[in-house]
Amino acid sequence: MEDVGLTIDIRGLSASGHRFAASPLAELAAMLHVLVEPSHHPDRDDWVTATRESLDPELDSRLVTAGFLLRSSRADFLLPARPSTLVSELDEVDTIDDEAWVAAALLTTSCGSVPYEPGSPLTDARLRDKVLQRAASRGAQQVTLVSWILDAPQAAREWVRQLFEDCDGAFFAKAWTALLPDLVRDARHKRDLLAWHGLDTAIKEVSPLLGHSAGRLSVDKLQDA
């Protein structure tokens, strides 16, 4: 095993920028990740089996097609800065320009094991080749998806949004209603910790694998080399 860590510089973020809130888009993205990568989450086997059995085969097929966007790498626009309703959060994603959207969707680090590189594969041929090579390692279907995103980003964006909306109607809206009270309660608890005991304490409450020092968040993770 290799010890992999991720550091996030938050020195330029004011105290008011530290926010704990429930985001339906982030939760939906997490659920879709579990559905397309169930081997990473064996403790969710029963939920995965029940959910996939309830899905329309065409929707299930689209989830498989979208695997590149939902497996170990997920775009940062799936973690909204201003949590709201799912529709509002998707509307916010729609305001991102094509270059930023494609870069976020295709160049996101893979659990910290693939270094992030700035730029856009829409305008940088080297980055385009890089994302296509990563897609190729996951099969021909993922190459087709990534090539389509690169060649027709607006159509791909509409397809991804429709996928999320259809998953909302199929299973997520019901799950979100059930989860929301606990998520709101948890967020309120962490906001209280932040207000009364500071950022270090609040972050440790999120996970013992998170740390904070000198304006930097650290995420420790063990990953197979």
RODO-2510 file (C-alpha; in nm, 4 decimals, decimal comma):
residues 225
     n   res          X          Y          Z
     1     m     0,0000     0,0000     0,0000
     2     e     0,1101     0,3556    -0,0696
     3     d     0,0303     0,6457     0,1633
     4     v    -0,1363     0,9096    -0,0534
     5     g    -0,2141     1,2561     0,0792
     6     l    -0,3884     1,5594    -0,0644
     7     t    -0,3290     1,9191     0,0476
     8     i    -0,5761     2,2005    -0,0169
     9     d    -0,4592     2,5592     0,0310
    10     i    -0,7333     2,7685     0,1961
    11     r    -0,5180     3,0582     0,3147
    12     g    -0,7088     3,3030     0,0973
    13     l    -1,0475     3,1943     0,2313
    14     s    -1,2083     3,4150     0,4948
    15     a    -1,3720     3,2639     0,8014
    16     s    -1,7121     3,3335     0,6461
    17     g    -1,6180     3,0996     0,3622
    18     h    -1,6166     2,7945     0,5882
    19     r    -1,9567     2,6384     0,5365
    20     f    -2,1275     2,3162     0,6413
    21     a    -2,4495     2,2521     0,4518
    22     a    -2,6467     1,9740     0,2863
    23     s    -2,6108     1,9641    -0,0930
    24     p    -2,8447     1,7450    -0,2986
    25     l    -2,6103     1,7522    -0,5998
    26     a    -2,3134     1,6374    -0,3923
    27     e    -2,5234     1,3622    -0,2356
    28     l    -2,6584     1,2505    -0,5728
    29     a    -2,3055     1,2380    -0,7156
    30     a    -2,1959     1,0272    -0,4184
    31     m    -2,4850     0,7853    -0,4719
    32     l    -2,4118     0,7558    -0,8433
    33     h    -2,0485     0,6829    -0,7615
    34     v    -2,1563     0,3951    -0,5373
    35     l    -2,3871     0,2620    -0,8100
    36     v    -2,1150     0,2568    -1,0775
    37     e    -1,8327     0,1487    -0,8444
    38     p    -2,0026    -0,0845    -0,5920
    39     s    -1,6827    -0,2821    -0,5244
    40     h    -1,5445     0,0267    -0,3486
    41     h    -1,8379     0,0260    -0,1068
    42     p    -1,9269    -0,3323    -0,0091
    43     d    -2,1191    -0,2053     0,2931
    44     r    -2,3748    -0,0597     0,0487
    45     d    -2,4372    -0,3833    -0,1433
    46     d    -2,8008    -0,4146    -0,0353
    47     w    -2,8790    -0,0551    -0,1361
    48     v    -2,6975    -0,0926    -0,4691
    49     t    -2,8806    -0,4154    -0,5521
    50     a    -3,2235    -0,2772    -0,4630
    51     t    -3,1680     0,0506    -0,6462
    52     r    -3,0320    -0,1008    -0,9662
    53     e    -3,3133    -0,3565    -0,9769
    54     s    -3,5629    -0,0720    -0,9622
    55     l    -3,4026     0,1283    -1,2446
    56     d    -3,5319     0,1368    -1,5974
    57     p    -3,2777    -0,0584    -1,8099
    58     e    -3,2220     0,2453    -2,0342
    59     l    -3,1336     0,4655    -1,7356
    60     d    -2,9099     0,1954    -1,5937
    61     s    -2,7310     0,1795    -1,9296
    62     r    -2,6742     0,5547    -1,9271
    63     l    -2,5207     0,5296    -1,5801
    64     v    -2,2735     0,2743    -1,7110
    65     t    -2,1949     0,5035    -2,0045
    66     a    -2,1251     0,7931    -1,7654
    67     g    -1,8825     0,5842    -1,5629
    68     f    -1,5772     0,7991    -1,6430
    69     l    -1,7450     1,0968    -1,4739
    70     l    -1,8559     0,9078    -1,1637
    71     r    -1,5899     0,6549    -1,0642
    72     s    -1,2724     0,7496    -0,8775
    73     s    -1,2675     1,0944    -1,0385
    74     r    -1,5511     1,3408    -0,9946
    75     a    -1,5734     1,7007    -1,1110
    76     d    -1,5477     1,9699    -0,8455
    77     f    -1,8666     2,1332    -0,9785
    78     l    -2,0475     1,8400    -0,8151
    79     l    -1,9586     2,0001    -0,4785
    80     p    -2,1551     2,3281    -0,4936
    81     a    -2,0186     2,6349    -0,3168
    82     r    -2,3735     2,7426    -0,2344
    83     p    -2,5840     2,4361    -0,1501
    84     s    -2,9482     2,4781    -0,2458
    85     t    -3,2073     2,2686    -0,4270
    86     l    -3,0965     2,0193    -0,6884
    87     v    -3,2463     2,2283    -0,9699
    88     s    -3,0734     2,5444    -0,8470
    89     e    -2,7417     2,3655    -0,8116
    90     l    -2,7699     2,2230    -1,1639
    91     d    -2,8612     2,5714    -1,2904
    92     e    -2,5420     2,7000    -1,1269
    93     v    -2,3388     2,4334    -1,3060
    94     d    -2,4963     2,5470    -1,6329
    95     t    -2,3356     2,8915    -1,5886
    96     i    -1,9820     2,7449    -1,6099
    97     d    -1,8241     2,7935    -1,9532
    98     d    -1,7442     2,4912    -2,1678
    99     e    -1,3684     2,5005    -2,1114
   100     a    -1,4035     2,5042    -1,7320
   101     w    -1,6765     2,2394    -1,7344
   102     v    -1,4811     1,9998    -1,9564
   103     a    -1,1594     2,0529    -1,7613
   104     a    -1,3380     1,9849    -1,4325
   105     a    -1,5140     1,6789    -1,5701
   106     l    -1,2136     1,5169    -1,7364
   107     l    -0,9028     1,6369    -1,5506
   108     t    -1,0130     1,5873    -1,1901
   109     t    -0,7537     1,3958    -0,9881
   110     s    -0,8226     1,0273    -0,9366
   111     c    -0,8378     0,9844    -0,5572
   112     g    -0,5249     1,1977    -0,5377
   113     s    -0,3162     0,9507    -0,7418
   114     v    -0,3191     1,1471    -1,0691
   115     p    -0,1621     1,4951    -1,0373
   116     y    -0,3902     1,7798    -1,1361
   117     e    -0,2849     1,9842    -1,4369
   118     p    -0,4355     2,3243    -1,5167
   119     g    -0,5673     2,3960    -1,8623
   120     s    -0,8426     2,2741    -2,0887
   121     p    -0,8421     1,9672    -2,3126
   122     l    -1,0645     2,1683    -2,5477
   123     t    -0,7695     2,3947    -2,6363
   124     d    -0,4609     2,1986    -2,5266
   125     a    -0,3802     1,9010    -2,7525
   126     r    -0,1538     1,7440    -2,4893
   127     l    -0,4297     1,7470    -2,2281
   128     r    -0,6750     1,6120    -2,4849
   129     d    -0,4442     1,3166    -2,5491
   130     k    -0,4024     1,2664    -2,1756
   131     v    -0,7748     1,2366    -2,1015
   132     l    -0,8256     1,0082    -2,4001
   133     q    -0,5461     0,7823    -2,2739
   134     r    -0,7084     0,7701    -1,9299
   135     a    -1,0408     0,6867    -2,0931
   136     a    -0,8767     0,4116    -2,2993
   137     s    -0,7584     0,2419    -1,9815
   138     r    -1,1255     0,2052    -1,8856
   139     g    -1,2543     0,0630    -2,2123
   140     a    -1,3858     0,1599    -2,5525
   141     q    -1,7178     0,2866    -2,4162
   142     q    -1,5409     0,5451    -2,2021
   143     v    -1,3285     0,6569    -2,4975
   144     t    -1,6522     0,7155    -2,6895
   145     l    -1,7944     0,9211    -2,4021
   146     v    -1,4824     1,1333    -2,3528
   147     s    -1,4421     1,1903    -2,7280
   148     w    -1,8036     1,3084    -2,7443
   149     i    -1,7517     1,5473    -2,4523
   150     l    -1,4455     1,6926    -2,6268
   151     d    -1,6160     1,7225    -2,9654
   152     a    -1,9643     1,8344    -2,8554
   153     p    -1,9379     1,9754    -2,5020
   154     q    -2,2751     2,1522    -2,5037
   155     a    -2,4655     1,8405    -2,6076
   156     a    -2,2704     1,6328    -2,3545
   157     r    -2,3490     1,8798    -2,0782
   158     e    -2,7204     1,8613    -2,1551
   159     w    -2,6993     1,4813    -2,1540
   160     v    -2,5287     1,4777    -1,8124
   161     r    -2,7854     1,7152    -1,6655
   162     q    -3,0689     1,5015    -1,8022
   163     l    -2,9056     1,1942    -1,6479
   164     f    -2,9009     1,3598    -1,3057
   165     e    -3,2608     1,4780    -1,3399
   166     d    -3,3781     1,1318    -1,4440
   167     c    -3,1967     0,9743    -1,1476
   168     d    -3,3696     1,2273    -0,9247
   169     g    -3,7063     1,1124    -1,0509
   170     a    -3,6158     0,7429    -1,0402
   171     f    -3,4785     0,7167    -0,6862
   172     f    -3,2951     1,0181    -0,5539
   173     a    -3,5843     1,2498    -0,4619
   174     k    -3,7251     0,9864    -0,2269
   175     a    -3,3831     0,9086    -0,0792
   176     w    -3,3029     1,2790    -0,0320
   177     t    -3,6276     1,3390     0,1563
   178     a    -3,5376     1,0578     0,3947
   179     l    -3,1756     1,1698     0,4382
   180     l    -3,2234     1,5436     0,4669
   181     p    -3,3210     1,5692     0,8365
   182     d    -3,0057     1,3828     0,9439
   183     l    -2,7872     1,5827     0,7051
   184     v    -2,9290     1,9128     0,8285
   185     r    -2,8778     1,8041     1,1886
   186     d    -2,5196     1,7033     1,1175
   187     a    -2,4424     2,0292     0,9358
   188     r    -2,5880     2,2308     1,2248
   189     h    -2,3687     2,0386     1,4708
   190     k    -2,0558     2,1136     1,2690
   191     r    -2,1495     2,4805     1,2322
   192     d    -2,1817     2,5003     1,6100
   193     l    -1,8401     2,3386     1,6512
   194     l    -1,6949     2,5858     1,4033
   195     a    -1,8465     2,8828     1,5852
   196     w    -1,7510     2,7729     1,9360
   197     h    -1,4340     2,5683     1,8944
   198     g    -1,2823     2,6735     1,5635
   199     l    -1,2029     2,5171     1,2295
   200     d    -0,9621     2,2489     1,3559
   201     t    -1,2245     2,0906     1,5794
   202     a    -1,4979     2,1095     1,3148
   203     i    -1,2751     1,9479     1,0531
   204     k    -1,1717     1,6648     1,2810
   205     e    -1,5406     1,5970     1,3442
   206     v    -1,5873     1,5475     0,9688
   207     s    -1,3198     1,2763     0,9620
   208     p    -1,0059     1,1826     1,1572
   209     l    -0,8323     1,1674     0,8175
   210     l    -0,8715     1,5446     0,7771
   211     g    -0,6324     1,7934     0,9308
   212     h    -0,5695     2,1675     0,9274
   213     s    -0,2458     2,3546     0,9770
   214     a    -0,1196     2,6959     0,8653
   215     g    -0,4119     2,7533     0,6330
   216     r    -0,3902     2,4176     0,4609
   217     l    -0,6307     2,1267     0,4723
   218     s    -0,4694     1,7838     0,4584
   219     v    -0,6490     1,4649     0,3551
   220     d    -0,4738     1,1395     0,4397
   221     k    -0,5754     0,8318     0,2447
   222     l    -0,4434     0,4822     0,1933
   223     q    -0,4645     0,3642    -0,1645
   224     d    -0,3330     0,0562    -0,3398
   225     a    -0,0222     0,1547    -0,5339
***
